[in-house]
Amino acid sequence: MFIHRSSIPAALALMAASASQAQPTAPTVVAAATQLERVQLAGRHYDNAIGSADAASQGTIRAELLKSRPALRPGEVLEFVPGLIVTQHSGDGKANQYFLRGFNLDHGTDFATSVNGLPVNMPSHGHGQGYSDLNFLIPELVDRIEYRKGPYFARNGNFAAAGSADIAYRTTLDQSFATLTLGQRQFQRFVGGGSVALGDKRLLGAVEVQHNDGPWTLPERLRKRNGVLTLSGGTRAAGWSASAMGYDASWNSTDQIPERLIAAGSFNGQTFGRFDAIDTSDGGQTRRSSLSGEWHDVSSTQATQVAAYAMDYRLKLFSNFTYALERPGDGDQFSQQDSRRVYGFSASHAVEHRLGALPARSEIGLQLRHDRARVGLFDAVERRITATTRDDAVRETQLGIHGQTSVELTPWLRSVVGLRADDARFSVESHSNAANSGSASAQLLSPKLSLIAGPWARTEFFFNAGRGFHSNDARGTAARIDPKTGSPVDAVPGLVAARGLELGARTEWVPGLQSSVALWKLDFDSELIYVGDAGATEPNRPSKRRGIEWNNRFVPAPWLLIDADLAWTHARFANVDPAGDRIPNAVDKVGSVAVTLCDLGPWSASLQWRYLGAGSLVEDNSVRSRSSLTTNLRVSRKLWAGSELTVDVFNLTDRKVNDIEYFYESQLPGEAAPVADRHVHPAEPRTVRVTLKLGF
């Protein structure tokens, strides 16, 4: 991103200040937020000032804002990204559902996420393409979240067509801390962390343990253990860091249930309610461990960064969404399993220079990722494997090379031109059906263009266009036989292109208020998805989405912050089909409004309203999901230096709403035939948690 020459020294200083916490992506130059004194107050929470971004839908969220609002689950920190809603349709050890820009992103497809420099999305995953499990995140360690929407940024590759978020951890802590949270339904969580100086180096460590039963009749018995250790050295301008991370969890699941069963009020002669389970053996276990490191060198005219990581990952998941439709005697439980090692490397170099008489900044970068996975789909009864549907050894390598140049064309107009080249190689060895073994490759060029005009009257305007993509599951690129039916199938392309366009504006014209608006569209060549429940690629049609986002940050007084984020989306299939043109689970509207009171003596408080709109559940729009509105409250009181007591209340008004709704056929034990029905997973009822934090 280019900034005006007068801002370069301040921007390079800020980039150097953040370099010691950088992730293995290309460095970002951010202009100092000095334009408006009153908006500067919001700098405690956001780094989105005029001159700091290449798009109206780009920004940075700081840790102070994360501390001001409660999050029911770790993945909900992404709800601080304007327009993004996070829900859950199964146990809390499983990846969340994400909704953004007319996408039900399932568990992460088309929204790329990284934590502490490590990619979260898993290609060719046992459960779903791009599976993004954020349950290993420790919110207390987050320094900032850098988010971008749309395929306009050359550094962003696979899964980033709708957007991306890079979550940066701290490398040092202001003070050591211990936090204990107790809540209803056996919620217990302990987090402790600290950092020390070791000569000219710094060591940070943190541990987390958690137990939760949830509101479910079948106790969830979530047990989570988590740890981070980071060693860093050098200066913020030239230094390095290395991290070791480990996480494992186990849980029981209460999966979605059919509404006909809730209406009946009984099942197998016993009463049945919203929080009951049909298959009481559903659940899972997972673990994730990693080593990563980065080195950076930032001067007044250039910036270089190199990073690498290695990761070991495991998941065993047991689910039953159709109950007794396929196997009336044993039930339809299936197990999805994923065991993999992931290796990655990235490097980037940025330099300030001139193009003729024009000041410019150019950046080049390389990203390499290699996954070696064993993924399988199995029939199961009470977590005991009874048959194999798929069992595959997958090798997948993705190489991306990107470059971009930013030029100040005039004092009021700058351009960013970028190009990304991606190469993906897939190799599948099927242990269940040799016909589904094979290899494939795919390549894609993705041009990018941004124009930023202004500022005039503390207002700037953006035009963004670009091409992006997501990869398909490797098993789909080699498939010849449907693993369940035995019917012949066609292989799918390895990479699916998307084309995006956005017009935006950001203004600080009104003192204390920052507003941004973005009108966008995003077209996909195909909505092909790998259905982990069936072990096959489900064909789907080209799609087109368009929408508008309106985001506001208002600081009428130093102690008051008001956020209002609203988004409307129109999502349709692009071609004509008698089934209809609606994209199932594409939500039409989302919104979030929050009022935060900061440091009123020892007190702070936040009240947030969170809205997830309705969406079509079938292509002809004959069945729609119901909208939901929930209210969350946080009240904190400082006790003494570094210590405070916090009370969080989720779903304050105790509304009976659903986290997720689907429409499909299922068959309960005792039913004579399948029934097409709405299947729901309820949101948690009013939940109170109390947290004591001690600093020392």
C-alpha positions as CSV (number, residue, x, y, z in Angstrom):
1,M,0.0,0.0,0.0
2,F,1.4,3.4,-1.0
3,I,1.1,6.4,1.3
4,H,1.9,10.1,0.7
5,R,5.5,11.1,1.0
6,S,4.8,13.3,4.0
7,S,3.6,10.2,5.9
8,I,6.4,7.9,5.0
9,P,8.6,8.5,8.1
10,A,5.7,8.0,10.5
11,A,4.4,5.0,8.6
12,L,7.8,3.3,8.5
13,A,8.2,3.9,12.3
14,L,4.8,2.3,12.9
15,M,5.6,-0.6,10.7
16,A,8.9,-1.1,12.6
17,A,7.0,-1.0,15.8
18,S,4.7,-3.8,14.7
19,A,7.4,-5.9,13.0
20,S,8.4,-7.8,16.1
21,Q,4.8,-9.2,16.2
22,A,4.6,-9.7,12.4
23,Q,3.2,-12.8,10.7
24,P,4.8,-14.7,7.7
25,T,3.1,-12.4,5.2
26,A,4.4,-9.4,3.3
27,P,5.0,-6.4,5.6
28,T,2.2,-3.8,5.7
29,V,2.9,0.0,5.8
30,V,0.3,1.8,7.7
31,A,0.0,5.6,7.9
32,A,-0.1,7.2,11.3
33,A,-3.6,8.2,12.4
34,T,-3.1,11.9,13.0
35,Q,-5.8,13.5,10.8
36,L,-8.5,14.0,13.4
37,E,-7.9,14.5,17.1
38,R,-11.4,13.2,18.1
39,V,-11.2,10.2,15.8
40,Q,-7.8,9.6,17.2
41,L,-9.5,8.6,20.4
42,A,-10.9,5.5,18.5
43,G,-7.2,4.6,17.8
44,R,-7.4,2.7,21.1
45,H,-9.6,0.3,19.3
46,Y,-9.0,0.6,15.5
47,D,-6.2,1.6,13.1
48,N,-8.4,2.6,10.2
49,A,-7.6,6.3,9.8
50,I,-7.7,8.2,6.5
51,G,-4.7,7.3,4.4
52,S,-4.2,3.9,6.1
53,A,-5.9,1.5,3.7
54,D,-6.3,0.6,0.1
55,A,-10.0,-0.3,0.3
56,A,-13.0,0.9,2.3
57,S,-13.5,-2.6,3.6
58,Q,-9.9,-3.0,4.9
59,G,-8.8,-2.3,8.5
60,T,-7.2,-3.3,11.7
61,I,-8.8,-4.1,15.0
62,R,-6.7,-3.6,18.1
63,A,-6.6,-5.7,21.3
64,E,-8.3,-3.0,23.4
65,L,-11.6,-3.5,21.5
66,L,-11.4,-7.3,21.9
67,K,-11.2,-6.7,25.7
68,S,-14.3,-4.5,25.7
69,R,-16.8,-7.1,24.4
70,P,-17.5,-10.7,25.4
71,A,-17.1,-13.7,23.1
72,L,-19.0,-16.9,23.8
73,R,-16.4,-18.9,21.8
74,P,-12.8,-18.1,20.6
75,G,-13.8,-18.0,17.0
76,E,-16.2,-15.1,17.7
77,V,-13.3,-12.7,17.9
78,L,-13.8,-12.6,14.1
79,E,-17.2,-10.9,14.7
80,F,-15.2,-7.7,15.2
81,V,-14.6,-7.8,11.5
82,P,-17.5,-5.7,10.2
83,G,-20.2,-7.7,8.5
84,L,-19.0,-11.1,9.7
85,I,-21.2,-13.4,11.9
86,V,-19.9,-16.6,13.6
87,T,-22.2,-19.4,14.8
88,Q,-21.9,-23.1,15.7
89,H,-24.0,-26.1,14.6
90,S,-22.3,-28.8,16.7
91,G,-19.9,-29.2,19.6
92,D,-17.7,-26.4,20.7
93,G,-14.6,-28.3,19.7
94,K,-15.6,-28.2,16.1
95,A,-14.9,-25.3,13.7
96,N,-17.5,-22.6,13.6
97,Q,-19.8,-21.5,10.8
98,Y,-18.9,-18.2,9.3
99,F,-21.3,-15.8,7.4
100,L,-19.9,-13.0,5.2
101,R,-21.0,-11.2,2.1
102,G,-23.7,-13.7,1.1
103,F,-21.6,-16.7,1.9
104,N,-22.3,-19.4,4.3
105,L,-18.6,-20.1,4.5
106,D,-19.3,-23.4,6.0
107,H,-16.3,-23.9,8.2
108,G,-14.0,-21.4,6.4
109,T,-14.0,-21.8,2.6
110,D,-13.5,-18.4,1.0
111,F,-12.4,-16.6,4.2
112,A,-8.6,-17.1,4.8
113,T,-7.5,-16.9,8.5
114,S,-4.1,-17.0,10.1
115,V,-3.1,-16.9,13.8
116,N,0.4,-16.0,15.0
117,G,1.6,-16.5,11.4
118,L,0.1,-20.0,11.0
119,P,-2.6,-20.6,8.4
120,V,-5.8,-22.0,9.9
121,N,-7.7,-23.1,6.8
122,M,-7.2,-26.8,5.8
123,P,-7.4,-27.7,2.2
124,S,-8.7,-31.2,1.3
125,H,-9.9,-31.6,4.9
126,G,-11.8,-34.6,6.1
127,H,-14.9,-32.5,7.1
128,G,-14.9,-29.7,4.5
129,Q,-12.8,-27.7,2.2
130,G,-11.0,-24.9,3.9
131,Y,-12.0,-26.1,7.4
132,S,-11.0,-23.3,9.8
133,D,-10.9,-24.3,13.5
134,L,-10.1,-21.3,15.7
135,N,-10.7,-23.0,19.0
136,F,-7.0,-23.0,19.7
137,L,-7.0,-19.2,19.7
138,I,-6.2,-17.5,23.1
139,P,-7.9,-14.1,22.9
140,E,-5.7,-12.7,25.7
141,L,-2.6,-12.9,23.5
142,V,-4.1,-11.2,20.5
143,D,-2.4,-7.9,19.6
144,R,-4.4,-7.0,16.5
145,I,-6.6,-8.4,13.7
146,E,-5.8,-7.2,10.2
147,Y,-8.8,-7.8,7.9
148,R,-9.4,-7.4,4.2
149,K,-12.5,-8.2,2.1
150,G,-12.6,-9.1,-1.6
151,P,-9.9,-10.5,-4.0
152,Y,-8.0,-7.1,-4.4
153,F,-4.8,-7.8,-2.4
154,A,-1.9,-9.6,-4.1
155,R,-0.6,-11.1,-1.0
156,N,-3.8,-13.1,-0.3
157,G,-4.2,-16.4,-2.1
158,N,-6.2,-19.5,-1.5
159,F,-9.6,-19.2,0.3
160,A,-9.4,-15.3,0.4
161,A,-11.9,-14.5,-2.3
162,A,-14.6,-13.2,0.2
163,G,-12.0,-11.9,2.7
164,S,-9.2,-12.7,5.1
165,A,-8.1,-12.0,8.7
166,D,-4.6,-12.2,10.1
167,I,-4.6,-12.5,13.8
168,A,-1.3,-11.3,15.3
169,Y,-0.1,-12.5,18.8
170,R,2.0,-10.4,21.1
171,T,5.6,-11.3,21.7
172,T,5.7,-9.6,25.1
173,L,3.2,-8.8,27.8
174,D,2.9,-5.6,29.9
175,Q,2.6,-7.8,32.9
176,S,2.1,-11.4,33.9
177,F,-1.5,-12.4,34.5
178,A,-3.8,-15.2,35.7
179,T,-7.4,-15.3,34.7
180,L,-10.2,-17.6,36.0
181,T,-13.6,-17.7,34.5
182,L,-16.6,-19.5,36.0
183,G,-20.0,-19.8,34.5
184,Q,-23.3,-21.6,34.3
185,R,-23.4,-25.2,33.2
186,Q,-20.0,-26.2,34.4
187,F,-18.0,-23.6,32.5
188,Q,-14.5,-23.3,33.9
189,R,-11.6,-21.7,32.2
190,F,-8.1,-20.8,33.4
191,V,-5.6,-18.8,31.4
192,G,-2.2,-17.7,32.7
193,G,0.7,-16.0,30.9
194,G,3.8,-13.9,31.3
195,S,7.0,-12.7,29.6
196,V,10.5,-12.3,30.9
197,A,13.7,-10.8,29.5
198,L,16.6,-13.3,28.9
199,G,19.5,-11.0,28.2
200,D,18.7,-9.4,24.9
201,K,16.0,-11.9,24.2
202,R,12.4,-12.1,25.4
203,L,10.4,-15.2,26.3
204,L,6.6,-15.3,26.4
205,G,4.5,-18.2,27.7
206,A,0.8,-18.9,28.1
207,V,-1.4,-21.8,29.1
208,E,-5.1,-22.4,28.9
209,V,-7.4,-25.1,30.3
210,Q,-11.1,-25.2,29.9
211,H,-14.1,-27.4,30.7
212,N,-17.7,-26.8,29.6
213,D,-20.9,-28.8,29.5
214,G,-23.1,-26.2,27.8
215,P,-26.9,-26.1,27.9
216,W,-27.3,-29.4,26.3
217,T,-29.2,-32.3,27.9
218,L,-26.2,-34.5,26.8
219,P,-23.3,-32.8,28.7
220,E,-20.8,-31.5,26.1
221,R,-17.9,-32.3,28.4
222,L,-15.6,-30.1,26.4
223,R,-12.0,-30.5,27.7
224,K,-9.4,-28.2,26.2
225,R,-5.7,-27.8,26.8
226,N,-3.7,-25.1,25.1
227,G,-0.2,-23.5,25.2
228,V,2.0,-21.0,23.5
229,L,5.8,-20.4,24.0
230,T,7.5,-17.6,22.0
231,L,11.1,-16.5,22.0
232,S,12.0,-13.3,20.3
233,G,15.1,-11.1,19.9
234,G,16.6,-8.1,18.2
235,T,14.8,-4.8,17.8
236,R,11.4,-3.9,16.4
237,A,13.1,-2.8,13.2
238,A,15.4,-5.8,12.8
239,G,14.6,-8.9,14.8
240,W,13.1,-12.4,14.9
241,S,10.7,-14.6,16.8
242,A,10.1,-18.3,17.1
243,S,7.0,-20.0,18.6
244,A,5.8,-23.4,19.7
245,M,2.1,-24.0,20.1
246,G,0.1,-27.0,21.2
247,Y,-3.6,-27.6,21.6
248,D,-5.9,-30.6,22.1
249,A,-9.6,-31.0,22.9
250,S,-12.3,-33.6,23.2
251,W,-16.1,-33.1,23.3
252,N,-19.6,-34.6,22.9
253,S,-21.8,-33.1,20.3
254,T,-25.5,-32.2,20.2
255,D,-26.0,-31.8,16.4
256,Q,-28.9,-30.1,14.6
257,I,-32.3,-31.7,15.1
258,P,-35.5,-31.7,13.0
259,E,-38.2,-29.3,13.9
260,R,-40.9,-32.0,13.7
261,L,-39.3,-33.7,16.7
262,I,-39.3,-30.4,18.7
263,A,-43.0,-29.9,17.8
264,A,-43.9,-33.5,18.8
265,G,-42.2,-33.0,22.2
266,S,-41.2,-36.6,22.6
267,F,-38.9,-39.2,21.1
268,N,-38.7,-42.9,21.9
269,G,-41.3,-42.5,24.7
270,Q,-39.4,-39.7,26.4
271,T,-39.9,-35.9,26.3
272,F,-37.7,-34.1,23.8
273,G,-36.8,-30.4,23.7
274,R,-34.6,-27.9,21.8
275,F,-31.4,-28.9,23.7
276,D,-31.8,-32.7,23.4
277,A,-29.7,-35.0,21.2
278,I,-30.8,-37.8,18.9
279,D,-27.5,-39.7,18.6
280,T,-25.9,-39.3,22.0
281,S,-22.5,-40.8,20.8
282,D,-21.7,-37.9,18.5
283,G,-18.6,-35.9,19.3
284,G,-14.9,-35.7,18.5
285,Q,-11.3,-35.0,19.4
286,T,-8.6,-32.9,17.8
287,R,-5.1,-31.7,18.4
288,R,-2.8,-29.3,16.7
289,S,0.9,-28.6,17.4
290,S,3.3,-26.3,15.5
291,L,6.7,-24.7,15.3
292,S,7.1,-21.4,13.5
293,G,9.6,-18.6,13.1
294,E,10.0,-15.2,11.4
295,W,12.8,-12.7,10.7
296,H,12.3,-9.1,9.6
297,D,14.5,-6.2,8.7
298,V,12.9,-2.7,8.3
299,S,14.7,0.4,7.3
300,S,13.6,3.9,6.2
301,T,13.5,2.7,2.5
302,Q,12.8,-1.0,2.5
303,A,11.4,-4.0,4.4
304,T,12.3,-7.7,4.2
305,Q,10.6,-10.6,6.0
306,V,11.1,-14.4,5.9
307,A,9.0,-16.9,7.8
308,A,8.5,-20.7,8.0
309,Y,6.3,-23.1,9.9
310,A,5.7,-26.8,10.4
311,M,2.4,-28.2,11.8
312,D,1.0,-31.5,13.0
313,Y,-2.8,-31.9,13.0
314,R,-5.3,-34.5,13.9
315,L,-9.2,-34.7,14.0
316,K,-11.6,-37.5,14.6
317,L,-15.2,-36.4,14.2
318,F,-18.4,-38.4,14.7
319,S,-21.7,-37.0,13.4
320,N,-25.2,-38.1,12.5
321,F,-27.3,-35.6,10.6
322,T,-29.9,-38.0,8.9
323,Y,-30.4,-40.3,11.9
324,A,-31.7,-43.6,10.3
325,L,-32.2,-42.6,6.7
326,E,-29.4,-44.8,5.1
327,R,-28.9,-47.5,7.8
328,P,-32.2,-47.9,9.7
329,G,-30.8,-50.8,11.9
330,D,-27.5,-49.2,13.0
331,G,-28.2,-45.5,12.4
332,D,-26.4,-43.1,10.1
333,Q,-23.5,-42.0,12.3
334,F,-20.3,-41.5,10.3
335,S,-16.7,-40.6,11.2
336,Q,-14.6,-38.0,9.4
337,Q,-10.9,-38.3,10.2
338,D,-7.9,-36.2,9.2
339,S,-4.3,-36.7,10.1
340,R,-1.7,-34.4,8.4
341,R,1.5,-32.5,8.5
342,V,1.8,-29.1,7.0
343,Y,5.0,-27.2,6.0
344,G,5.2,-23.7,4.8
345,F,7.6,-20.9,3.8
346,S,7.1,-17.3,2.8
347,A,9.4,-14.4,1.9
348,S,8.7,-10.8,0.9
349,H,10.7,-7.7,0.1
350,A,9.3,-4.1,-0.2
351,V,11.3,-1.0,-1.3
352,E,10.6,2.7,-1.7
353,H,11.7,4.0,-5.1
354,R,10.7,6.3,-7.9
355,L,9.0,5.7,-11.3
356,G,10.3,8.6,-13.2
357,A,9.4,11.6,-11.1
358,L,6.7,9.8,-9.2
359,P,7.3,8.3,-5.7
360,A,6.5,4.6,-5.6
361,R,6.7,1.5,-3.5
362,S,7.1,-2.0,-4.9
363,E,6.8,-5.4,-3.2
364,I,7.4,-8.9,-4.2
365,G,6.7,-12.1,-2.3
366,L,6.6,-15.9,-2.4
367,Q,4.4,-18.3,-0.4
368,L,4.8,-22.1,-0.4
369,R,2.7,-24.6,1.4
370,H,2.8,-28.4,1.4
371,D,0.2,-30.7,3.0
372,R,0.7,-34.4,3.5
373,A,-2.6,-35.8,4.8
374,R,-4.5,-39.1,5.4
375,V,-8.2,-38.3,5.2
376,G,-11.1,-40.7,5.6
377,L,-14.9,-41.1,5.8
378,F,-16.2,-44.1,7.6
379,D,-19.6,-45.6,8.8
380,A,-19.8,-45.8,12.6
381,V,-21.9,-47.0,15.4
382,E,-21.4,-45.3,18.8
383,R,-17.9,-44.2,17.7
384,R,-17.0,-47.7,16.5
385,I,-15.9,-47.9,12.9
386,T,-18.0,-50.4,10.9
387,A,-17.3,-49.7,7.2
388,T,-15.1,-47.5,5.0
389,T,-16.5,-45.1,2.5
390,R,-13.2,-43.3,1.6
391,D,-9.6,-43.6,2.8
392,D,-7.1,-41.5,0.9
393,A,-3.5,-40.3,1.2
394,V,-3.4,-36.8,-0.1
395,R,-0.4,-34.7,-1.1
396,E,-1.1,-31.1,-2.0
397,T,1.4,-28.3,-2.8
398,Q,0.5,-24.7,-3.4
399,L,3.0,-22.1,-4.7
400,G,2.1,-18.5,-5.0
401,I,4.2,-15.6,-6.3
402,H,2.9,-12.1,-6.0
403,G,4.1,-8.5,-6.8
404,Q,2.6,-5.1,-6.7
405,T,3.6,-1.5,-7.2
406,S,2.0,1.5,-5.5
407,V,2.4,4.9,-7.2
408,E,1.5,8.4,-6.2
409,L,0.1,9.7,-9.5
410,T,-0.8,13.1,-8.1
411,P,-1.0,14.5,-4.6
412,W,-4.7,13.3,-4.5
413,L,-4.6,10.1,-6.5
414,R,-2.6,6.9,-5.9
415,S,-2.7,3.5,-7.6
416,V,-1.9,0.0,-6.6
417,V,-1.3,-2.5,-9.4
418,G,-0.6,-6.2,-8.5
419,L,-0.4,-9.6,-10.0
420,R,-0.5,-13.0,-8.4
421,A,0.5,-16.3,-10.0
422,D,-0.6,-19.6,-8.3
423,D,0.3,-23.2,-9.0
424,A,-1.4,-26.1,-7.2
425,R,-0.3,-29.7,-7.5
426,F,-2.6,-32.6,-6.2
427,S,-1.8,-36.2,-5.7
428,V,-4.3,-38.8,-4.3
429,E,-3.7,-42.4,-3.4
430,S,-7.0,-44.0,-2.6
431,H,-6.8,-47.0,-0.2
432,S,-10.5,-47.7,-0.7
433,N,-10.9,-47.6,-4.5
434,A,-7.9,-47.5,-6.8
435,A,-10.0,-45.8,-9.5
436,N,-10.0,-42.6,-7.4
437,S,-6.3,-42.4,-7.3
438,G,-4.5,-39.9,-9.5
439,S,-2.7,-36.6,-9.8
440,A,-3.6,-33.2,-11.2
441,S,-2.4,-29.6,-11.4
442,A,-3.8,-26.2,-11.9
443,Q,-2.5,-22.7,-12.5
444,L,-4.1,-19.3,-12.2
445,L,-3.1,-15.6,-12.8
446,S,-4.9,-13.1,-10.6
447,P,-4.5,-9.4,-11.6
448,K,-5.4,-6.7,-9.0
449,L,-6.0,-2.9,-9.3
450,S,-6.8,-0.3,-6.7
451,L,-7.3,3.5,-7.1
452,I,-7.4,5.7,-4.0
453,A,-8.5,9.3,-4.4
454,G,-8.3,12.1,-1.8
455,P,-8.5,13.0,0.8
456,W,-10.9,15.9,0.3
457,A,-12.6,17.3,3.4
458,R,-11.2,14.3,5.3
459,T,-12.8,11.9,2.9
460,E,-11.2,9.5,0.5
461,F,-12.6,7.3,-2.3
462,F,-11.7,3.8,-3.4
463,F,-12.0,1.7,-6.6
464,N,-10.9,-2.0,-6.3
465,A,-11.0,-4.8,-8.7
466,G,-9.3,-8.2,-8.7
467,R,-9.4,-11.9,-9.3
468,G,-9.2,-14.5,-6.6
469,F,-9.8,-18.2,-6.1
470,H,-10.3,-21.1,-3.8
471,S,-8.9,-24.6,-4.4
472,N,-11.1,-27.6,-4.7
473,D,-10.6,-30.7,-2.6
474,A,-7.8,-32.8,-4.0
475,R,-10.0,-35.9,-4.0
476,G,-12.4,-34.2,-6.4
477,T,-9.6,-33.6,-8.9
478,A,-8.8,-37.3,-9.1
479,A,-12.3,-38.7,-8.6
480,R,-13.7,-41.2,-11.2
481,I,-16.2,-43.2,-9.1
482,D,-18.7,-41.9,-6.5
483,P,-17.7,-43.7,-3.3
484,K,-21.2,-44.3,-2.1
485,T,-23.2,-45.1,-5.3
486,G,-20.4,-46.5,-7.5
487,S,-21.5,-44.3,-10.4
488,P,-19.0,-42.6,-12.6
489,V,-18.2,-39.0,-11.9
490,D,-16.2,-36.3,-13.6
491,A,-13.1,-34.8,-12.0
492,V,-13.2,-31.2,-11.0
493,P,-10.8,-28.3,-11.7
494,G,-8.2,-27.7,-9.0
495,L,-8.7,-24.0,-8.7
496,V,-11.9,-22.0,-9.0
497,A,-11.7,-18.4,-10.0
498,A,-13.6,-15.5,-8.6
499,R,-13.9,-11.9,-9.8
500,G,-14.6,-9.0,-7.5
501,L,-15.3,-5.3,-7.8
502,E,-15.8,-2.6,-5.1
503,L,-16.5,1.1,-4.9
504,G,-16.0,2.6,-1.5
505,A,-15.5,5.7,0.6
506,R,-14.3,6.5,4.0
507,T,-14.8,9.8,5.8
508,E,-13.9,11.6,9.0
509,W,-15.7,14.8,7.9
510,V,-17.8,14.9,11.1
511,P,-15.6,15.4,14.1
512,G,-15.4,12.2,16.2
513,L,-17.2,10.0,13.5
514,Q,-15.6,7.7,11.0
515,S,-17.9,6.2,8.4
516,S,-17.2,3.9,5.5
517,V,-19.4,2.5,2.8
518,A,-18.6,-0.2,0.2
519,L,-20.6,-1.3,-2.8
520,W,-19.3,-4.6,-4.0
521,K,-19.9,-7.6,-6.3
522,L,-18.2,-11.0,-6.4
523,D,-18.7,-13.6,-9.1
524,F,-17.6,-17.3,-8.9
525,D,-17.1,-19.6,-11.9
526,S,-18.5,-22.5,-9.8
527,E,-19.8,-23.2,-6.3
528,L,-18.4,-26.7,-6.4
529,I,-18.0,-28.0,-2.9
530,Y,-16.6,-31.2,-1.5
531,V,-19.2,-32.8,0.8
532,G,-17.3,-34.4,3.6
533,D,-20.5,-36.2,4.8
534,A,-20.7,-38.1,1.4
535,G,-17.1,-38.3,0.4
536,A,-17.8,-36.7,-3.0
537,T,-17.7,-33.4,-4.9
538,E,-21.2,-31.9,-5.2
539,P,-21.6,-30.1,-8.6
540,N,-23.1,-26.6,-8.4
541,R,-23.5,-23.6,-10.6
542,P,-21.8,-20.3,-11.2
543,S,-22.8,-17.6,-8.7
544,K,-23.0,-13.8,-8.5
545,R,-23.2,-11.8,-5.3
546,R,-23.5,-8.1,-4.7
547,G,-24.1,-6.0,-1.7
548,I,-23.5,-2.9,0.4
549,E,-21.7,-2.4,3.7
550,W,-22.0,0.6,6.0
551,N,-19.7,0.8,9.0
552,N,-19.5,3.6,11.6
553,R,-17.2,4.4,14.5
554,F,-18.4,7.3,16.7
555,V,-16.4,8.8,19.6
556,P,-18.6,11.6,21.0
557,A,-16.6,11.7,24.2
558,P,-13.3,10.1,25.3
559,W,-15.1,7.6,27.4
560,L,-17.8,6.6,24.8
561,L,-17.4,4.5,21.6
562,I,-20.4,3.6,19.4
563,D,-20.0,1.0,16.6
564,A,-22.7,0.3,14.0
565,D,-22.0,-2.2,11.2
566,L,-24.7,-3.0,8.7
567,A,-24.5,-5.2,5.6
568,W,-27.0,-6.1,2.8
569,T,-26.4,-8.9,0.3
570,H,-28.1,-10.2,-2.9
571,A,-26.8,-13.7,-3.7
572,R,-28.0,-15.7,-6.7
573,F,-26.9,-18.5,-9.0
574,A,-25.8,-17.0,-12.3
575,N,-27.5,-19.4,-14.7
576,V,-31.2,-20.5,-15.2
577,D,-32.4,-23.7,-13.7
578,P,-35.9,-24.9,-12.9
579,A,-34.9,-25.5,-9.3
580,G,-34.5,-21.8,-8.7
581,D,-31.7,-19.2,-8.5
582,R,-31.3,-18.8,-4.7
583,I,-28.1,-19.9,-3.1
584,P,-29.0,-21.9,0.0
585,N,-27.9,-20.5,3.4
586,A,-26.9,-17.1,1.8
587,V,-28.0,-14.6,4.5
588,D,-29.5,-11.4,3.2
589,K,-28.7,-9.0,6.1
590,V,-26.3,-8.9,9.1
591,G,-25.7,-6.2,11.6
592,S,-24.0,-5.3,14.8
593,V,-24.4,-2.3,17.0
594,A,-22.3,-1.8,20.2
595,V,-22.1,0.9,22.8
596,T,-18.9,0.8,24.8
597,L,-18.2,2.9,28.0
598,C,-14.5,3.1,28.8
599,D,-12.8,3.9,32.1
600,L,-15.6,5.6,34.0
601,G,-13.6,5.6,37.1
602,P,-13.0,1.9,37.8
603,W,-15.9,0.9,35.6
604,S,-16.3,-0.1,32.0
605,A,-19.2,-1.6,30.1
606,S,-20.3,-2.7,26.7
607,L,-23.7,-3.6,25.2
608,Q,-23.9,-5.2,21.8
609,W,-26.9,-6.1,19.6
610,R,-26.1,-8.8,17.0
611,Y,-28.4,-9.5,14.1
612,L,-28.3,-12.5,11.7
613,G,-30.8,-12.1,8.9
614,A,-33.0,-14.6,7.1
615,G,-31.8,-16.5,4.0
616,S,-33.2,-19.0,1.6
617,L,-32.7,-22.7,2.6
618,V,-33.6,-24.0,-0.9
619,E,-33.1,-22.8,-4.4
620,D,-36.7,-21.7,-5.1
621,N,-36.9,-19.7,-1.8
622,S,-39.9,-21.7,-0.6
623,V,-38.2,-22.3,2.7
624,R,-36.3,-19.6,4.5
625,S,-34.3,-19.5,7.7
626,R,-35.5,-17.2,10.5
627,S,-33.6,-14.1,11.5
628,S,-32.1,-13.8,15.0
629,L,-31.3,-10.9,17.3
630,T,-29.2,-11.4,20.4
631,T,-27.9,-9.0,23.0
632,N,-24.6,-9.4,24.9
633,L,-23.5,-7.4,27.9
634,R,-20.1,-6.9,29.6
635,V,-19.5,-5.0,32.8
636,S,-16.0,-4.7,34.3
637,R,-14.6,-3.1,37.4
638,K,-10.9,-2.6,38.1
639,L,-9.9,-3.8,41.5
640,W,-6.3,-2.7,41.7
641,A,-3.4,-2.2,39.3
642,G,-3.6,-4.9,36.6
643,S,-6.6,-6.7,38.2
644,E,-10.3,-6.6,37.4
645,L,-13.6,-8.4,37.8
646,T,-15.8,-8.9,34.7
647,V,-19.3,-10.1,34.3
648,D,-20.5,-11.3,30.9
649,V,-24.1,-12.0,30.0
650,F,-24.7,-13.7,26.6
651,N,-28.2,-13.6,25.1
652,L,-29.2,-11.1,27.7
653,T,-33.0,-11.2,26.9
654,D,-32.9,-15.1,26.7
655,R,-34.4,-15.2,23.1
656,K,-35.2,-18.6,21.6
657,V,-33.2,-18.3,18.4
658,N,-31.2,-20.6,16.2
659,D,-27.5,-20.5,15.4
660,I,-28.0,-22.4,12.2
661,E,-30.9,-23.8,10.1
662,Y,-30.8,-26.3,7.2
663,F,-33.5,-27.9,5.1
664,Y,-33.0,-31.5,4.0
665,E,-34.4,-35.0,4.2
666,S,-33.9,-37.1,7.3
667,Q,-35.6,-40.2,8.8
668,L,-36.0,-40.8,12.5
669,P,-36.0,-44.3,14.0
670,G,-39.6,-45.5,13.7
671,E,-40.5,-43.3,10.7
672,A,-41.6,-45.2,7.6
673,A,-40.1,-42.8,5.1
674,P,-37.7,-39.8,4.8
675,V,-39.2,-36.4,5.7
676,A,-38.0,-33.1,4.2
677,D,-37.8,-30.8,7.2
678,R,-36.1,-27.8,8.7
679,H,-33.2,-28.8,10.9
680,V,-32.0,-26.4,13.6
681,H,-29.3,-26.0,16.2
682,P,-30.4,-23.6,18.9
683,A,-28.4,-20.7,20.1
684,E,-27.4,-20.9,23.8
685,P,-29.9,-19.5,26.3
686,R,-29.0,-16.6,28.6
687,T,-25.5,-17.5,29.9
688,V,-23.6,-15.7,32.7
689,R,-19.9,-15.9,33.2
690,V,-17.7,-14.2,35.8
691,T,-14.0,-13.6,35.3
692,L,-11.3,-12.6,37.8
693,K,-8.1,-11.4,36.3
694,L,-5.0,-10.8,38.5
695,G,-2.0,-9.0,37.2
696,F,1.4,-9.3,38.8
